């Protein structure tokens, strides 16, 4: 079992796993995601400020925050695309920055900006992704066809991705993130720019995955979706995790008049963005 | 209705001026590219202006007018065609943003005409126009008429280029046209050397002035818009003022017509729903139950023992190589790079025939130029192999693939291209120069060279990655691989080329010197040694560099994927 700082030796299990490639490193007892003292500084600006976060297996974790709060920066550090100034991240018990290849084998990522291979067709991209994840060729074909069918991309599977709409790109990127059956899925604004039908399909798939033990970590601006899907929510503001818990826990922590508040109300209160009446009398 | 508020025109020009300046402050590399454009473009246009001025002034009467007809027609055609190949969203000329405000059609057109004065190529064109006015200013009235004619022609040129742009907007925005234009421009840029060679031979063989004097382009060109302007100037210089004013009037009407059509087409294109490049999304019936069921099937847990990291390494290397080949074929930017690398090969093949008297065309030099051509060709494709991934590199780094396999896959793709080029070139040069005995050492040098260049390319790709801007059209696409990456990085890649040559020097010595000193028996030892050297160098360097690629992944991404 992989342990964390302050518990026991971290590297022992990882090294053992490297010597025995058949063995999965991911420990069933380790949290799906764990960030400790995560810091990222851009010049003078501290984008992420000593962030500590733990997400248990099978959780559907919503990561909220206003624009520029540090959501995407945090996700990039968690998936190994942006080096933290300090701090550590473990996914499935694997240190993302010490053993990135093994960590990447456990995760699927849908970034906010889709940097996929646009000059491959949808089907080719899924097959390519499957091989990169090391799935046997027969399984890749079957899984790719299933995913294309489910995500209603089968009719456009042989079209180049460069000719896809925004929604179709999101779906093919999601399919590529799912093809290896990841233990943890990171989704950065997955519902931005896609139509309600695609949104519904993706939501159903994600919900189904969490019921089967997959952990979903996603950021979104759409409060209704977060409220409906997430088992737990973390709110980040100016690089600091300012609130975390289930919706009920957040309500209980809120002041008396907000006991029945929606997530949007709670969010606005927590980040201190309650609208104030401006003086626009000249409009009258 | 001709309603123009000078204050609005002033503010619209202010907007264009601000955007022009912001272009430099927001993107520092643009300052360098502008300096390059001024340093190289200004002398070119100044040279054209000087030559045409001399032609207008000193050639005998029919010939100087013929030159005028030709120059104006070429300018007109160029300004019609070039924006098609270099189409980008020019904020200053983007009327869709201005249509939100209460501006009249006349105000929009006038402001757009003024905006073009801030386009740098237009400044070059103004030099050519100054030459026309100065060249034909035999008297004050003729000079004034020429000036007016040129101003009207300026309106025509701006109007027609924007009209063509607006009329073909939906086609221009289509992905297929964008792809095609990138390749066409690359081919055009590459063929400049051959065109230049052919032109020089064409001019050099006959009496250019006599041919121009005999030519009667004006008979046909006078009925075209540029011909009308030229006719007005020609008739004024001959003292036929009636005919001159008539041509000037027709020219003015044509200019107004073009501007009117431009405005109409622009308004129509902006009020019509955009269809170009859009993808029809069909509604499909996918019940929720079926979706969830299929998702569950697709994401079924792996069978025991099917650990995802036990996949064959060679399969991943091969799959990456296939992806690379597909990209070389399908991505217009990479295809342009591939074509430019092939162009190097073609020049090496054709060059000796263009310069038959050259002493370097002896048997040995011709044969050994084949691996040299392949060396440059492979260098073009391998020195920035990670940067060439552009934004997709993020996806590649998210896959749990060992970095060594990524490098080997990319190397395999380039090596196969290099080997094919080498085979064609060495066999062709052997056939042309009857140098069959040299095929083996030439192939050995080429193969060793491929190994060395790709090895050095891995080093520069990991330690000196360069940003290659995503999908731009025309000249901006061909210049993007180094221009936007900065001069220092360009110099570093040049340095890498030198390093590769130094590393390759033992191979050159081992294989070329036996030919030069007539000790060919040395090849028995030097050919296998050279091949071994190339393979060992590549493997060693790649093994050393691969772990650094993994360690430097965020830094590489920061450089190569920043937009």
Boltz contact constraints between the chains, C-beta under 6 A:
constraints:
  - contact:
      token1: [A, 21]
      token2: [B, 307]
      max_distance: 6.0
  - contact:
      token1: [A, 21]
      token2: [B, 309]
      max_distance: 6.0
  - contact:
      token1: [A, 21]
      token2: [B, 310]
      max_distance: 6.0
  - contact:
      token1: [A, 22]
      token2: [B, 307]
      max_distance: 6.0
  - contact:
      token1: [A, 82]
      token2: [B, 554]
      max_distance: 6.0
  - contact:
      token1: [A, 83]
      token2: [B, 554]
      max_distance: 6.0
  - contact:
      token1: [A, 101]
      token2: [B, 400]
      max_distance: 6.0
  - contact:
      token1: [A, 104]
      token2: [B, 398]
      max_distance: 6.0
  - contact:
      token1: [A, 104]
      token2: [B, 400]
      max_distance: 6.0
  - contact:
      token1: [A, 105]
      token2: [B, 308]
      max_distance: 6.0
  - contact:
      token1: [A, 105]
      token2: [B, 309]
      max_distance: 6.0
  - contact:
      token1: [A, 105]
      token2: [B, 400]
      max_distance: 6.0
  - contact:
      token1: [A, 109]
      token2: [B, 398]
      max_distance: 6.0
  - contact:
      token1: [A, 115]
      token2: [B, 391]
      max_distance: 6.0
  - contact:
      token1: [A, 115]
      token2: [B, 392]
      max_distance: 6.0
  - contact:
      token1: [A, 115]
      token2: [B, 394]
      max_distance: 6.0
  - contact:
      token1: [A, 115]
      token2: [B, 395]
      max_distance: 6.0
  - contact:
      token1: [A, 116]
      token2: [B, 395]
      max_distance: 6.0
  - contact:
      token1: [A, 117]
      token2: [B, 392]
      max_distance: 6.0
  - contact:
      token1: [A, 119]
      token2: [B, 327]
      max_distance: 6.0
  - contact:
      token1: [A, 119]
      token2: [B, 330]
      max_distance: 6.0
  - contact:
      token1: [A, 119]
      token2: [B, 331]
      max_distance: 6.0
  - contact:
      token1: [A, 128]
      token2: [B, 323]
      max_distance: 6.0
  - contact:
      token1: [A, 131]
      token2: [B, 316]
      max_distance: 6.0
  - contact:
      token1: [A, 131]
      token2: [B, 319]
      max_distance: 6.0
  - contact:
      token1: [A, 132]
      token2: [B, 399]
      max_distance: 6.0
  - contact:
      token1: [A, 132]
      token2: [B, 401]
      max_distance: 6.0
  - contact:
      token1: [A, 133]
      token2: [B, 308]
      max_distance: 6.0
  - contact:
      token1: [A, 134]
      token2: [B, 308]
      max_distance: 6.0
  - contact:
      token1: [A, 134]
      token2: [B, 309]
      max_distance: 6.0
  - contact:
      token1: [A, 134]
      token2: [B, 311]
      max_distance: 6.0
  - contact:
      token1: [A, 143]
      token2: [B, 298]
      max_distance: 6.0
  - contact:
      token1: [A, 146]
      token2: [B, 294]
      max_distance: 6.0
  - contact:
      token1: [A, 146]
      token2: [B, 297]
      max_distance: 6.0
  - contact:
      token1: [A, 146]
      token2: [B, 298]
      max_distance: 6.0
  - contact:
      token1: [A, 147]
      token2: [B, 298]
      max_distance: 6.0
  - contact:
      token1: [A, 149]
      token2: [B, 294]
      max_distance: 6.0
  - contact:
      token1: [A, 150]
      token2: [B, 291]
      max_distance: 6.0
  - contact:
      token1: [A, 150]
      token2: [B, 294]
      max_distance: 6.0
  - contact:
      token1: [A, 150]
      token2: [B, 295]
      max_distance: 6.0
  - contact:
      token1: [A, 152]
      token2: [B, 284]
      max_distance: 6.0
  - contact:
      token1: [A, 152]
      token2: [B, 286]
      max_distance: 6.0
  - contact:
      token1: [A, 162]
      token2: [B, 175]
      max_distance: 6.0
  - contact:
      token1: [A, 163]
      token2: [B, 279]
      max_distance: 6.0
  - contact:
      token1: [A, 165]
      token2: [B, 279]
      max_distance: 6.0
  - contact:
      token1: [A, 165]
      token2: [B, 281]
      max_distance: 6.0
  - contact:
      token1: [A, 178]
      token2: [B, 299]
      max_distance: 6.0
  - contact:
      token1: [A, 180]
      token2: [B, 308]
      max_distance: 6.0
  - contact:
      token1: [A, 181]
      token2: [B, 299]
      max_distance: 6.0
  - contact:
      token1: [A, 201]
      token2: [B, 291]
      max_distance: 6.0
  - contact:
      token1: [A, 204]
      token2: [B, 288]
      max_distance: 6.0
  - contact:
      token1: [A, 204]
      token2: [B, 291]
      max_distance: 6.0
  - contact:
      token1: [A, 204]
      token2: [B, 292]
      max_distance: 6.0
  - contact:
      token1: [A, 205]
      token2: [B, 295]
      max_distance: 6.0
  - contact:
      token1: [A, 208]
      token2: [B, 292]
      max_distance: 6.0
  - contact:
      token1: [A, 208]
      token2: [B, 295]
      max_distance: 6.0
